[in-house]
Amino acid sequence: MVEVRSRGVHVVNVVVTLLLMAAPYVIPLPDALSDVGAKILGVLIGCTYGWITVGIVGTSFLGLVMLGFAQDLPVSAVFQEGFGGETFLLVFFFAAFAGILEQVGLGEWIASWVLNKRFSRKGPWMLSFALLLMSYLVSFVTSIMPGILISWGVLSGVCALCGLTKENAWPRWMAVGIVLACCMGHSAWPIEVLSFTLLGLYQSFDLPSIGYVPFTILNVSIGLMAIVGYVLACRVVLRPEVGKLDAVLAEGRECPSLTKEQRQIVVVAVLFFAVLFVPGAFPDAGGVVGFLGDIGTSGCAAAVLALAAIVRRSNGSSLVDVASAIRDGVPWESLILVACAIPLSSALTSDEAGLQPLFSGMFSALFSDLGGGLAFSVCFVVLVVALTNVMGNMTVGIISVSLLCSFAPAIGANAPMLTVIACIACNAALLLPSGGPTAALLHGNKEWFSVSREVYAPAGVAVGSFFASACVSMVSIGPLLF
C-alpha cells in the first residue's frame, strides 16, 4: 500500500511539473509580461518544482527541451549551450581533477592533516570552522568551483576517517557551508570578473571612488562573519550529532607521509592551477603565458589532464587513470543540473524574454517609496540576494547597481558601500538550483543529499547568515571604510 501511494505521489508530481511548464501556453498573460518571458518563467517554476519532487536528471532534460520550445530554438542549440559552454567544461574538468586527487588518496591525506592540527582538535566545531576556513582560502586563491570540489573531497576524507555517512546531519551541513565559504572567498577579490564589472559600472556614475583595499577589507569581514555565523547556527540552534567526531579528535590520529605517487600528483596539481590562473592574472603578457591565454581556461585544463593521462612512470604504468577519475569522480547528476541551469539563467536574462526591464520598473517603484538610507540599504541587499537565487549573478549585479547609483544619492544611502556589498551578495546563490552553476552543483550533490529538498534548510541558514553579516557590516565597519 505504501509503495502504491508513493508511486501515486510521484505521478502527481510529474503531472504538476508538466502543467507548470505548459501553463503559459494556455492561460492569459499579464500585459507587462511577454509571451517568451512567460514561457521561460514557466520552465523555471516547473524545473524548480520538479527538482524538488521528481528528480534531477529527468527534470533537467525536460527543462532543456522546453527551453527550446519557449525560445523557438532548436533543442540541439539549447543542449549545446548547456553542455558545450565554457562554464560546463570547466566544472567537468575541475570535477575530473578532483577525482584524480581522490584516486590517489590526497583528499584523505589532507583530512588526516586537518584532524591532526591542534586547532582542529579543540572540538568538532573548531574542526568545522577550520574546514570552512580552508575552503574560503582555497577559493580565495583559485576560484569557486575548484574550492568547492577540492573541499568536498577533504570533507569526504574526514567523514571516512570518522565513520560518518549521508545519514548523519553534520556532513550535509558542512557540504553547504563549504559552498558558502567558497562563494565568500572568491568574492573578496575586487579583480574577480563580476566585481570588476560592477565596479566599472559604478565608476560610470558621478559618485565617490571605491578603493581596492577597503573593498577587500569589507568583503573579507562580511565573508568571515557569515562563516562564523553559520557555524554558530549549527552549533547552538541546529545541533547535529557530532559524537563520532568527538571520539576521533579525542583519540588523535597521526598524519602519514605523502607517498611517491601522491607527491607526483601534487606536482600535477600545481601545474594544473598555474596554467589555469596565471594567464588571467597577467592578461597582457606574451610568450608562454600569452599562448596559454590564447588557448583559454578550458583548453589549458584539458591539456594538463591529457598530459597526465599520457605520461608513463618508469615501470610503464600511467601516472593517473583519468578514465576512472571521470567515471567515478565526476558527479554526473550535478553536471546535468549545471547544464540545465546555464541556458535557463541565460534565457531569463535575454532581451527576448523582456524580464530585465520588467524587474527594473518594479524595483524602481519600490525604491522611490523608501524614505530612509537604512531602509533602502536593507531592501537593496534583500533584493540582490533574492534575485541572485533566481537569475544569473552578472545580470542581477548590473540591474541592482544601476538602480542603486540612480536612487542612493537622493535617499541618503551609502552608494560605495552598497556597491561593494552587491559584489559579494550576487554570489550568495545557494537556495535554488536556478541561481547558477554553483547552486546547481550543490543541489545535484548525491554524495551527501538523497534528494534536492534536503539542501534547502542548510542553504536557507547559509543565506540568512550572509544577510545578517551584511547588515551588521552596513552599520559597523562599512561606514568607517566608505
Backbone hydrogen bonds, N-H to C=O, Kabsch-Sander energy under -0.5 kcal/mol:
donor,donor_aa,acceptor,acceptor_aa,energy
5,R,1,M,-2.5
6,S,2,V,-2.4
7,R,3,E,-2.3
8,G,4,V,-2.3
9,V,5,R,-2.5
10,H,6,S,-2.2
11,V,7,R,-2.4
12,V,8,G,-2.3
13,N,9,V,-2.4
14,V,10,H,-2.3
15,V,11,V,-2.5
16,V,12,V,-2.7
17,T,13,N,-2.3
18,L,14,V,-2.3
19,L,15,V,-2.7
20,L,16,V,-2.5
21,M,17,T,-1.8
22,A,18,L,-2.1
23,A,19,L,-2.0
25,Y,22,A,-1.8
26,V,23,A,-1.8
27,I,23,A,-2.1
33,L,30,P,-1.4
34,S,32,A,-0.5
38,A,34,S,-2.4
39,K,35,D,-1.9
40,I,36,V,-2.4
41,L,37,G,-2.3
42,G,38,A,-2.1
43,V,39,K,-1.9
44,L,40,I,-2.4
45,I,41,L,-2.8
46,G,42,G,-2.6
47,C,43,V,-2.9
48,T,44,L,-2.5
49,Y,45,I,-2.3
50,G,46,G,-2.7
51,W,47,C,-3.2
52,I,48,T,-1.4
53,T,49,Y,-2.3
54,V,50,G,-2.5
55,G,50,G,-2.2
59,T,55,G,-0.6
60,S,56,I,-2.3
61,F,57,V,-2.4
62,L,58,G,-2.3
63,G,59,T,-2.7
64,L,60,S,-2.2
65,V,61,F,-2.0
66,M,62,L,-2.6
67,L,63,G,-2.1
68,G,64,L,-1.3
69,F,65,V,-1.5
70,A,66,M,-2.7
71,Q,67,L,-1.9
72,D,69,F,-0.8
73,L,68,G,-2.8
77,A,74,P,-1.0
78,V,74,P,-1.3
79,F,75,V,-2.3
80,Q,76,S,-2.2
81,E,77,A,-2.0
82,G,78,V,-2.1
83,F,79,F,-3.3
84,G,80,Q,-1.9
85,G,81,E,-0.6
89,L,85,G,-2.1
90,L,86,E,-2.5
91,V,87,T,-2.4
92,F,88,F,-2.6
93,F,89,L,-2.7
94,F,90,L,-2.8
95,A,91,V,-2.5
96,A,92,F,-2.4
97,F,93,F,-2.4
98,A,94,F,-2.6
99,G,95,A,-2.0
100,I,96,A,-1.5
101,L,97,F,-2.2
102,E,98,A,-2.1
103,Q,99,G,-2.1
104,V,100,I,-1.5
105,G,102,E,-1.1
106,L,101,L,-2.4
107,G,101,L,-0.6
109,W,105,G,-1.9
110,I,106,L,-2.7
111,A,107,G,-2.1
112,S,108,E,-2.4
113,W,109,W,-2.3
114,V,110,I,-2.7
115,L,111,A,-2.7
116,N,112,S,-1.5
117,K,113,W,-0.7
117,K,114,V,-1.0
121,R,117,K,-1.8
122,K,119,F,-1.1
123,G,120,S,-1.2
127,L,123,G,-2.1
128,S,124,P,-2.1
129,F,125,W,-2.1
130,A,126,M,-2.4
131,L,127,L,-2.5
132,L,128,S,-2.2
133,L,129,F,-2.8
134,M,130,A,-2.3
135,S,131,L,-1.9
136,Y,132,L,-2.4
137,L,133,L,-2.3
138,V,134,M,-2.5
139,S,135,S,-2.4
140,F,136,Y,-2.1
141,V,137,L,-1.9
142,T,138,V,-1.3
147,G,143,S,-1.6
148,I,144,I,-2.6
149,L,145,M,-2.6
150,I,146,P,-2.5
151,S,147,G,-2.0
152,W,148,I,-2.8
153,G,149,L,-1.5
154,V,150,I,-1.7
155,L,151,S,-2.6
156,S,152,W,-2.5
157,G,153,G,-1.8
158,V,154,V,-2.5
159,C,155,L,-2.6
160,A,156,S,-2.3
161,L,157,G,-2.1
162,C,158,V,-1.6
163,G,159,C,-1.0
164,L,159,C,-2.6
168,N,165,T,-1.8
172,R,168,N,-0.7
173,W,169,A,-2.2
174,M,170,W,-2.3
175,A,171,P,-2.4
176,V,172,R,-1.7
177,G,173,W,-2.2
178,I,174,M,-2.5
179,V,175,A,-1.3
180,L,176,V,-2.4
181,A,177,G,-2.8
182,C,178,I,-2.5
183,C,179,V,-2.4
184,M,180,L,-2.3
185,G,181,A,-2.7
186,H,182,C,-2.4
187,S,183,C,-1.2
188,A,185,G,-1.0
189,W,186,H,-0.8
192,E,189,W,-0.9
196,F,192,E,-3.3
197,T,193,V,-2.2
198,L,194,L,-2.5
199,L,195,S,-2.6
200,G,196,F,-1.8
201,L,197,T,-2.1
202,Y,198,L,-2.5
203,Q,199,L,-2.0
204,S,200,G,-0.6
204,S,201,L,-1.1
205,F,202,Y,-1.8
207,L,205,F,-1.9
211,G,209,S,-0.5
215,F,211,G,-1.7
216,T,212,Y,-2.4
217,I,213,V,-2.5
218,L,214,P,-2.5
219,N,215,F,-2.3
220,V,216,T,-2.5
221,S,217,I,-2.1
222,I,218,L,-2.5
223,G,219,N,-2.4
224,L,220,V,-2.6
225,M,221,S,-2.3
226,A,222,I,-2.3
227,I,223,G,-2.0
228,V,224,L,-2.6
229,G,225,M,-2.9
230,Y,226,A,-2.1
231,V,227,I,-2.4
232,L,228,V,-2.6
233,A,229,G,-2.3
234,C,230,Y,-2.1
235,R,231,V,-2.5
236,V,232,L,-3.2
237,V,232,L,-0.6
237,V,233,A,-1.4
238,L,233,A,-2.5
239,R,234,C,-2.6
246,D,242,V,-2.3
247,A,243,G,-2.2
248,V,244,K,-2.0
249,L,245,L,-2.7
250,A,246,D,-2.5
251,E,247,A,-1.9
252,G,248,V,-1.9
263,R,259,T,-2.4
264,Q,260,K,-1.9
265,I,261,E,-1.8
266,V,262,Q,-2.0
267,V,263,R,-1.7
268,V,264,Q,-1.8
269,A,265,I,-2.6
270,V,266,V,-2.4
271,L,267,V,-2.2
272,F,268,V,-2.8
273,F,269,A,-2.5
274,A,270,V,-2.0
275,V,271,L,-2.4
276,L,272,F,-1.0
277,F,273,F,-2.2
278,V,274,A,-2.4
281,A,277,F,-1.6
282,F,278,V,-1.6
285,A,282,F,-1.5
289,V,286,G,-0.7
290,G,286,G,-1.4
291,F,287,G,-2.1
292,L,288,V,-2.4
293,G,289,V,-2.0
294,D,290,G,-1.8
295,I,291,F,-1.8
296,G,292,L,-1.7
300,C,296,G,-2.3
301,A,297,T,-2.3
302,A,298,S,-2.4
303,A,299,G,-2.2
304,V,300,C,-2.2
305,L,301,A,-2.1
306,A,302,A,-2.4
307,L,303,A,-2.5
308,A,304,V,-2.5
309,A,305,L,-1.9
310,I,306,A,-1.8
311,V,307,L,-2.5
313,R,317,S,-3.2
316,G,313,R,-1.9
319,L,311,V,-2.1
320,V,308,A,-0.9
322,V,320,V,-1.1
325,A,321,D,-2.1
326,I,322,V,-2.5
327,R,323,A,-2.5
328,D,324,S,-3.1
329,G,325,A,-1.9
330,V,326,I,-1.0
332,W,330,V,-1.5
335,L,331,P,-2.1
336,I,332,W,-2.5
337,L,333,E,-2.1
338,V,334,S,-2.5
339,A,335,L,-2.6
340,C,336,I,-1.3
341,A,337,L,-2.5
342,I,338,V,-2.1
344,L,340,C,-1.6
345,S,341,A,-2.7
346,S,342,I,-2.1
347,A,343,P,-2.5
348,L,344,L,-2.2
349,T,345,S,-1.2
350,S,347,A,-1.2
354,G,350,S,-1.1
355,L,350,S,-0.6
358,L,354,G,-0.8
359,F,355,L,-2.8
360,S,356,Q,-2.7
361,G,357,P,-2.5
362,M,358,L,-2.2
363,F,359,F,-2.6
364,S,360,S,-1.9
365,A,361,G,-1.8
366,L,362,M,-1.5
367,F,363,F,-2.7
368,S,364,S,-2.0
369,D,365,A,-0.7
369,D,366,L,-1.0
370,L,367,F,-1.3
371,G,369,D,-0.5
376,F,372,G,-2.2
377,S,373,G,-2.3
378,V,374,L,-2.6
379,C,375,A,-2.4
380,F,376,F,-2.3
381,V,377,S,-2.1
382,V,378,V,-2.3
383,L,379,C,-2.6
384,V,380,F,-2.4
385,V,381,V,-2.6
386,A,382,V,-2.5
387,L,383,L,-2.6
388,T,384,V,-2.4
389,N,385,V,-0.8
389,N,386,A,-0.6
390,V,387,L,-2.0
391,M,387,L,-3.2
396,V,392,G,-2.2
397,G,393,N,-2.6
398,I,394,M,-2.3
399,I,395,T,-2.6
400,S,396,V,-2.8
401,V,397,G,-2.6
402,S,398,I,-1.9
403,L,399,I,-2.3
404,L,400,S,-2.7
405,C,401,V,-2.7
406,S,402,S,-1.1
407,F,403,L,-2.0
408,A,404,L,-3.0
411,I,407,F,-1.8
412,G,408,A,-2.1
413,A,408,A,-1.8
415,A,413,A,-1.3
418,L,414,N,-2.4
419,T,415,A,-2.1
420,V,416,P,-1.9
421,I,417,M,-2.2
422,A,418,L,-2.3
423,C,419,T,-1.4
424,I,420,V,-0.9
424,I,421,I,-0.6
425,A,421,I,-2.9
426,C,422,A,-2.2
427,N,424,I,-1.1
428,A,425,A,-1.8
429,A,427,N,-1.0
430,L,428,A,-1.0
435,G,432,L,-2.0
436,G,433,P,-1.1
440,A,436,G,-2.5
441,L,437,P,-2.5
442,L,438,T,-1.9
443,H,439,A,-2.7
444,G,440,A,-1.5
445,N,442,L,-1.6
446,K,444,G,-0.7
449,F,445,N,-0.8
452,S,51,W,-0.5
454,E,451,V,-1.5
455,V,452,S,-2.1
456,Y,453,R,-0.8
459,A,455,V,-2.6
460,G,456,Y,-2.6
461,V,457,A,-2.0
462,A,458,P,-2.3
463,V,459,A,-2.6
464,G,460,G,-2.4
465,S,461,V,-2.5
466,F,462,A,-2.2
467,F,463,V,-2.5
468,A,464,G,-2.5
469,S,465,S,-2.3
470,A,466,F,-2.5
471,C,467,F,-2.4
472,V,468,A,-2.4
473,S,469,S,-2.1
474,M,470,A,-1.8
475,V,471,C,-1.0
475,V,472,V,-0.7
476,S,472,V,-0.5
476,S,473,S,-0.7
478,G,473,S,-2.7
480,L,476,S,-0.6
481,L,477,I,-1.3
481,L,478,G,-0.9
482,F,478,G,-2.1
